[in-house]
Amino acid sequence: MPDWTIISKHGLVLNYLWGNPRSTAREIASVIKTTEWTARKIIAELEQEGYIERQKAGRNNVYRLNPNIGLRHHTTRHVLLGNLLEVLAQQSEESN
């Protein structure tokens, strides 16, 4: 099988955080099959671009996603993050 996916690692992080906002970078890395360092870098990039907001809850982070932000590529800027993640979550629920 090729070593690529349709959804980028950034998209996989967003998708995972959509349903698991209290996850650690280590948990995220384990789920999306990357290193913890890469997961932390992706989280920082997503936060910098306004896709997520990190809030402290004791010693942990809670992530809040911005569902009203458009996707980055010029051909998909009209697609809102929340709409995409809802479709992905719906498909996941239907397959369970």
Secondary structure, DSSP 8 states (H G I E B T S, - for coil): --S--SS-HHHHHHHHHHH-TT--HHHHHHHHTS-HHHHHHHHHHHHHTTSEEEEEETTEEEEEE-TTSB-SSTTTTTSBHHHHHHHHHHHHHHH-
